[in-house]
Amino acid sequence: MTDREVLTPEELWRRYDDVETRVAAPLSERMLDLAGVGPGMRVLDLATGRGEPALRAARRVAPDGLVVGVEVAHGILEMAREKARRSGISNLDLRVADATSPLGIASNYFHAATVRWGLMYMKEPVASLMHVHRALLPTGVLVVALWAEPERVPYYTLPRRLLQRFRALPAPDPEAPGTFRYADLEKVRHDFGRAGFRIDHVEEMDVTVFESQSDAELVDWVRALGLTPLLNSLSESEQRAWERELTSEVRRRGGGSLRLGGVSRIVRACKL
């Protein structure tokens, strides 16, 4: 049996960024709507990654506004820089930095801050929120996208549930960085409060994060999101069986289409 390659995060997103950016666009746009982002504003985007929603925010605040995007992974952030150059966006300042450290940004400066699917993976999310608190104007708004409970996020849980038929999986640590660290809304309220924020709005959106025209492409994407090392421990026949079950279940849920996603909470907060 030949093991499948394990993609780095940069390799993964260079392969699939176009699809995810397109299908998840409604979430990014809704975040900016809730933050009231418009011309002339200054916006801080943490865990910017490949530029979502920072690039969209930069278009909204142009020509006189500014967006600062912060991301810890240099290679991933370079993808955002490339997209900004291709789009002629010049009011986007992208910085490689750890959000748990001082960001080198003046206090009381930004009108709004956003974090799309990044807070739950940070080493010290409350410290990151405190930095955002300092950076926002007294009337500033923070909008964060977080995944809901595991049973409502099949893009992550479905492939793993099917894999458990073939091998045991390590139990997740709810306090460690991970997809469902903030699935409990009470924990969100608690940690936001510790950082000096009051939540004033919560809504949910069913978001597609990947769609494909072929079974093979869907399988490759799911494997790339952390499952390849686990699947490589199975026999070839077990891996093929898992792939068949995955694509069959995804088609059944999607009425024949190959789509995966889940419910994302969008949380808006203001300074206490």
C-alpha positions in Angstrom: 0.0 0.0 0.0 1.3 3.5 -0.9 0.6 6.2 1.6 -1.1 9.3 0.4 0.9 12.6 0.7 0.2 14.9 3.6 -0.3 18.4 2.3 1.0 21.4 4.2 -1.6 24.1 5.0 -0.2 26.3 2.2 -0.4 23.4 -0.4 -3.9 22.6 0.7 -5.2 26.1 0.2 -3.3 26.8 -3.0 -5.2 23.8 -4.3 -8.7 24.6 -2.9 -8.8 28.3 -2.1 -10.8 29.3 -5.2 -13.6 26.9 -4.3 -13.8 27.8 -0.6 -13.6 31.5 -1.2 -16.6 31.3 -3.6 -18.9 29.0 -1.7 -18.2 30.6 1.7 -18.6 34.2 0.4 -22.0 34.7 2.0 -20.6 34.3 5.5 -17.8 36.8 4.9 -20.2 39.4 3.5 -22.7 38.9 6.3 -19.9 39.4 8.9 -19.0 42.8 7.2 -22.7 43.7 7.1 -23.1 43.1 10.9 -19.9 45.1 11.5 -21.3 48.0 9.5 -18.2 48.1 7.3 -18.3 51.0 4.8 -16.3 53.7 3.1 -13.6 55.4 5.1 -13.6 52.9 8.0 -10.5 51.3 9.6 -10.9 47.5 10.1 -8.7 45.0 11.9 -8.9 41.3 10.7 -7.3 38.6 12.9 -6.4 35.2 11.5 -6.6 36.7 8.1 -5.3 33.6 6.4 -5.8 33.8 2.6 -7.6 37.2 3.0 -11.1 36.5 4.2 -12.8 38.8 5.0 -10.0 41.3 4.8 -10.0 41.6 1.0 -13.7 42.2 0.9 -13.5 44.7 3.7 -10.7 46.6 1.9 -13.0 47.0 -1.1 -15.8 48.3 1.1 -13.8 50.9 2.9 -12.0 52.2 -0.2 -10.8 54.7 -1.2 -10.0 56.4 2.1 -10.4 53.5 4.6 -7.8 51.0 5.7 -7.8 47.3 6.6 -5.0 45.7 8.7 -4.9 41.9 8.4 -2.9 39.8 10.9 -1.9 36.2 10.4 0.7 34.0 12.1 1.5 31.8 9.0 3.7 33.7 6.5 3.1 31.3 3.6 -0.7 31.5 3.9 -0.6 35.3 4.2 1.4 35.5 1.0 -1.6 34.1 -0.8 -3.7 37.1 0.5 -0.9 39.5 -0.7 -1.0 37.8 -4.2 -4.8 38.2 -4.4 -4.6 41.8 -3.3 -2.0 42.6 -6.0 -4.1 40.9 -8.7 -7.1 42.8 -7.6 -5.3 46.2 -7.4 -6.1 46.5 -3.7 -3.7 49.0 -2.1 -5.5 49.8 1.2 -4.8 46.5 2.9 -1.8 46.2 5.3 -1.0 42.5 5.9 1.2 41.6 8.8 2.8 38.4 10.0 2.2 38.3 13.8 0.8 36.2 16.6 -2.5 37.6 17.7 -1.8 36.7 21.3 1.1 39.3 21.3 0.8 43.1 21.1 0.0 43.9 17.5 1.9 47.2 17.3 -1.3 49.0 16.6 -2.5 52.3 18.3 -5.2 52.0 20.9 -8.7 53.2 20.1 -8.0 53.2 16.4 -10.3 50.7 14.5 -14.0 51.1 13.9 -14.5 47.3 13.5 -12.7 44.0 13.9 -13.4 40.6 12.4 -12.2 37.0 13.0 -13.5 34.4 10.6 -13.0 30.8 11.9 -9.8 31.6 13.6 -10.4 32.4 17.3 -10.9 28.7 18.2 -7.5 27.8 17.0 -5.5 30.5 18.8 -3.2 29.5 21.7 -4.6 32.2 24.0 -7.9 33.4 22.6 -8.8 35.7 25.5 -5.4 37.4 25.2 -6.1 38.0 21.5 -9.6 39.4 22.3 -8.0 41.8 24.8 -5.6 43.1 22.1 -8.6 43.6 19.9 -10.4 45.4 22.7 -7.5 47.9 23.1 -7.3 48.4 19.3 -11.0 49.3 18.9 -12.6 52.7 19.3 -15.0 53.0 22.2 -17.9 52.6 19.7 -16.0 49.8 17.9 -17.6 46.5 16.9 -16.2 42.9 16.9 -17.7 40.2 14.7 -16.5 36.6 14.9 -17.5 33.5 13.1 -17.4 30.2 15.1 -18.5 26.7 14.3 -21.7 25.4 16.1 -22.0 22.0 17.9 -20.3 19.1 16.2 -23.5 17.3 15.2 -24.4 20.4 13.1 -21.0 20.7 11.3 -20.8 17.6 9.0 -17.9 18.8 7.0 -15.7 17.9 10.0 -17.7 15.3 11.9 -19.1 13.1 9.1 -15.8 11.9 7.7 -14.5 11.1 11.2 -17.7 9.3 12.2 -17.4 7.0 9.2 -13.7 6.5 9.9 -14.5 5.3 13.4 -16.0 2.1 11.8 -12.4 1.2 10.8 -10.3 2.5 13.7 -10.4 4.3 17.0 -9.9 8.1 17.0 -8.3 10.2 19.7 -10.9 11.9 21.9 -10.8 15.7 21.4 -9.9 18.0 24.2 -12.6 20.7 24.4 -10.2 23.2 26.0 -7.5 22.8 23.4 -7.3 24.8 20.2 -9.7 23.1 17.8 -12.8 23.4 15.6 -15.3 23.1 18.4 -13.6 25.0 21.2 -16.3 27.7 21.0 -19.3 25.5 20.0 -20.8 26.3 23.4 -22.3 29.8 23.3 -22.0 30.2 27.1 -18.2 29.7 26.8 -18.2 32.4 24.1 -20.0 34.8 26.3 -17.7 34.0 29.3 -14.5 34.5 27.3 -15.7 37.6 25.5 -16.7 39.1 28.9 -13.3 38.4 30.3 -11.8 40.4 27.5 -14.2 43.3 28.1 -16.8 42.6 25.4 -20.6 42.3 25.6 -22.3 40.2 23.0 -25.3 42.1 21.4 -26.2 39.8 18.5 -25.9 36.1 17.6 -27.2 34.5 14.4 -26.5 31.2 12.5 -25.8 30.5 8.9 -25.6 27.2 7.1 -22.3 27.5 5.2 -20.9 25.4 2.4 -17.1 25.1 2.6 -16.5 22.8 -0.3 -18.2 21.5 -3.3 -17.0 19.2 -6.1 -18.0 17.6 -9.4 -16.2 14.4 -8.7 -15.9 11.8 -5.9 -12.1 11.8 -6.1 -11.8 15.5 -5.6 -14.1 15.5 -2.6 -12.1 12.6 -1.0 -8.9 14.4 -1.6 -10.2 17.6 0.1 -11.4 15.7 3.1 -8.2 13.8 3.4 -6.2 17.0 3.3 -8.0 18.4 6.3 -6.1 16.3 8.7 -7.3 12.8 8.0 -4.6 11.5 5.7 -2.2 10.3 8.5 -5.1 8.4 10.1 -6.3 6.9 6.8 -2.8 5.8 5.9 -2.9 3.5 8.9 -5.7 1.5 7.2 -5.4 -1.2 4.6 -6.0 -0.3 1.0 -9.3 -2.0 1.0 -10.4 -0.2 4.2 -9.4 3.1 2.7 -11.5 2.4 -0.4 -14.4 1.3 1.7 -14.3 4.6 3.7 -14.1 6.6 0.5 -17.2 4.9 -0.9 -19.2 5.4 2.3 -18.1 9.1 2.4 -19.1 10.0 -1.1 -22.4 8.0 -0.8 -23.4 9.7 2.4 -22.5 13.2 1.1 -24.5 12.6 -2.1 -27.4 11.3 0.0 -27.4 14.4 2.2 -27.0 16.8 -0.7 -29.7 15.3 -2.9 -27.0 14.1 -5.4 -24.6 17.0 -5.1 -21.2 16.8 -3.5 -21.2 19.5 -0.9 -19.9 19.8 2.6 -20.3 22.5 5.2 -22.0 23.2 8.5 -23.7 25.7 10.8 -21.6 28.7 11.7 -22.5 31.1 14.4 -21.8 34.8 13.8 -21.3 36.7 17.0 -21.2 40.5 17.3 -19.9 42.2 20.4 -19.3 45.8 21.6 -16.9 47.1 24.3 -18.2 47.2 27.9 
